[in-house]
């Protein structure tokens, strides 16, 4: 994945990546600012200058694991990249957040591009708080704040590209074991919010398909999607 599509401003790197992927391109779409960025389930994603906004176009045949594990694998890639670059320890919150000491540093969005009913490639959106102060979001943190200095966007992007290439070759159990090693969700009491309501319990494990397995008062429940709220520390 060596091709980089650079933009100063885009409505959405995800939508530009979709357009390029439909034309047969692969690589990564990067913008310094988005005017209509979005997160999971179409939510607006605040994307002013000072962040890293990128979407990786990943052909399905380049993955050594089932696509259901891609959200977990993407989180592993970000953690590995920033650890290799800056030596910082990060954690993962199911299904798609990267945390530093419990504060959100990065969000991920994974979508599929289908042709004739079959996924031909995957679009992995990565939004990192890079150098932009985030006082309006006390649960968030920027990489510059962690390191105490300005962080070059190109440096982080290069590390991410290398990490995504490496993680794409992991076997399914390697993806799962890596995610478990970085997880800040497993062992905690959590609340899962989804369109049908909410579910509360202890996060015990992730399934071979990346679903979260909860121990609830009614027994074990497996959750495929939803917003995860950490209610208490692990242990």
C-alpha positions in Angstrom: 0.0 0.0 0.0 2.3 2.7 -1.3 -0.1 5.2 -3.0 -1.1 8.2 -1.0 -3.9 10.6 -2.1 -3.2 13.9 -0.3 -5.9 16.6 0.2 -5.8 19.8 2.2 -9.6 19.6 2.7 -12.2 16.9 2.0 -15.8 16.5 2.9 -14.9 12.9 4.0 -11.8 10.7 3.4 -14.2 7.8 3.7 -16.3 8.9 0.8 -13.3 9.9 -1.4 -11.7 6.5 -0.7 -15.0 4.8 -1.7 -14.9 6.7 -5.0 -11.3 5.8 -5.7 -11.9 2.2 -4.7 -14.8 1.9 -7.1 -12.3 3.1 -9.8 -9.9 0.3 -8.9 -7.5 2.3 -6.8 -5.9 1.2 -3.5 -3.7 3.0 -1.1 -4.6 5.6 1.6 -6.6 8.9 1.4 -5.4 11.6 3.7 -6.9 15.1 4.5 -5.7 17.8 6.9 -9.3 18.8 7.5 -12.7 17.3 6.8 -15.9 19.3 6.4 -18.3 16.4 6.7 -16.4 13.7 8.5 -18.5 10.9 10.0 -18.1 8.2 12.5 -20.0 5.0 13.1 -23.7 4.9 12.2 -23.3 8.1 10.3 -22.6 10.3 13.3 -20.8 13.6 12.6 -17.0 13.5 13.2 -15.5 16.9 14.2 -12.4 17.2 11.9 -10.7 20.5 12.1 -7.1 21.1 11.2 -4.6 19.6 13.6 -5.7 16.0 13.3 -4.8 13.0 11.1 -7.8 11.9 9.0 -7.1 9.0 6.7 -8.9 6.1 5.0 -7.0 3.0 4.0 -8.3 1.1 1.0 -7.6 -2.6 1.7 -8.3 -5.2 -0.9 -10.0 -8.2 0.7 -7.4 -10.7 -0.8 -4.6 -9.0 1.1 -6.1 -10.0 4.5 -5.0 -13.2 6.2 -8.0 -13.2 8.5 -11.8 -12.9 8.2 -13.1 -9.4 7.5 -15.2 -9.6 10.7 -11.9 -9.1 12.6 -10.8 -6.0 10.7 -12.1 -3.5 13.3 -10.0 -5.3 16.0 -7.0 -5.6 13.7 -7.2 -1.9 12.8 -7.0 -1.0 16.5 -4.0 -3.3 16.9 -2.3 -1.6 13.9 -2.7 1.9 15.4 -1.4 0.8 18.9 1.6 -1.0 17.3 2.4 2.0 15.1 2.4 4.6 17.8 4.2 2.3 20.2 7.0 1.8 17.6 7.2 5.5 16.8 7.0 7.0 20.3 7.2 4.2 22.9 3.8 5.0 24.4 1.5 2.4 25.8 -2.1 2.6 24.5 -5.2 0.5 25.1 -8.2 -0.6 23.0 -11.9 -0.2 23.8 -14.3 -2.5 22.0 -15.1 -2.2 19.2 -13.1 0.7 17.7 -11.5 3.2 20.1 -7.8 3.7 20.9 -7.2 5.0 24.4 -4.4 6.7 26.4 -4.9 6.4 30.1 -8.6 6.0 29.6 -8.9 9.0 27.3 -9.8 8.7 23.6 -6.9 9.3 21.2 -8.2 7.7 18.0 -11.4 6.5 16.5 -11.8 3.9 13.7 -14.5 3.2 11.1 -14.5 0.1 9.0 -16.8 -0.2 5.9 -17.0 -2.6 3.0 -17.2 -2.0 -0.7 -19.4 -4.6 -2.4 -19.6 -5.7 -6.0 -22.2 -8.2 -7.1 -23.0 -8.9 -3.5 -19.4 -9.7 -2.5 -17.0 -7.4 -0.6 -14.1 -6.5 -2.9 -12.3 -4.2 -0.5 -12.5 -2.6 2.9 -12.3 1.1 3.9 -10.7 1.7 7.2 -11.1 5.2 8.5 -8.6 6.5 11.1 -9.1 9.7 13.0 -6.3 10.6 15.4 -6.2 13.7 17.6 -2.7 14.8 16.5 -1.8 18.4 17.5 -5.2 19.9 18.1 -6.0 20.7 21.8 -9.2 19.0 22.8 -10.3 20.9 25.9 -13.9 20.7 24.7 -13.8 16.9 25.2 -12.3 16.0 28.6 -12.5 12.3 27.7 -10.2 12.9 24.7 -6.5 13.5 24.4 -4.1 14.5 21.6 -0.8 12.9 20.6 0.9 16.2 20.9 -0.4 16.6 24.5 0.9 13.1 25.4 4.4 13.8 23.9 4.6 17.5 24.8 5.5 18.6 21.3 4.3 19.0 17.8 3.9 15.7 15.9 4.5 15.6 12.1 1.5 14.2 10.3 3.7 12.5 7.7 5.7 10.7 10.4 2.5 9.2 11.9 1.1 8.3 8.5 4.3 6.4 7.6 4.1 4.4 10.8 0.5 3.6 10.2 1.1 2.4 6.7 3.8 0.0 7.9 1.7 -1.3 10.7 -1.4 -1.9 8.5 0.8 -3.9 6.1 2.2 -5.9 9.0 -1.2 -6.6 10.7 -2.8 -7.6 7.4 -0.6 -10.7 7.5 -1.7 -11.8 11.0 -3.6 -15.1 11.4 -7.0 -14.9 13.0 -5.8 -16.1 16.4 -2.9 -13.6 16.2 -5.4 -10.7 15.7 -7.5 -11.9 18.6 -4.5 -12.5 21.0 -3.0 -9.1 20.1 -6.3 -7.3 20.7 -6.8 -9.1 24.0 -3.3 -8.0 25.1 -4.2 -4.3 24.4 -7.8 -4.5 25.6 -9.1 -2.1 28.3 -12.6 -3.6 27.9 -12.1 -7.2 28.9 -12.7 -7.8 32.7 -14.7 -4.6 33.1 -18.3 -4.0 33.8 -19.6 -2.3 30.7 -22.9 -1.0 29.2 -23.6 -1.6 25.5 -25.9 0.8 23.8 -27.6 -0.2 20.6 -30.7 0.9 18.7 -32.9 -1.7 20.5 -31.8 -0.6 24.0 -28.9 -1.3 26.3 -27.2 -4.3 27.9 -25.0 -4.4 31.0 -22.5 -7.0 32.3 -18.9 -8.1 32.6 -16.9 -8.2 29.4 -15.5 -11.7 29.4 -14.0 -12.3 26.0 -14.2 -11.6 22.2 -15.5 -14.3 19.9 -13.7 -15.6 16.8 -15.8 -13.1 14.9 -14.8 -10.1 17.0 -18.1 -10.0 19.0 -18.0 -9.1 22.7 -19.2 -11.8 25.1 -20.8 -10.5 28.2 -21.7 -12.1 31.5 -25.1 -10.6 32.4 -27.6 -11.4 35.1 -29.5 -13.4 32.6 -26.5 -15.4 31.4 -23.9 -15.1 28.7 -24.7 -12.7 25.8 -22.8 -12.1 22.6 -22.9 -8.6 21.1 -22.0 -7.9 17.5 -22.2 -4.1 17.6 -23.0 -1.1 19.8 -21.4 1.7 21.8 -19.4 0.4 24.8 -19.3 2.4 28.0 -16.7 1.3 30.6 -18.4 1.4 34.0 -15.5 0.4 36.3 -11.8 -0.6 36.0 -10.8 -4.1 35.2 -10.1 -6.5 38.0 
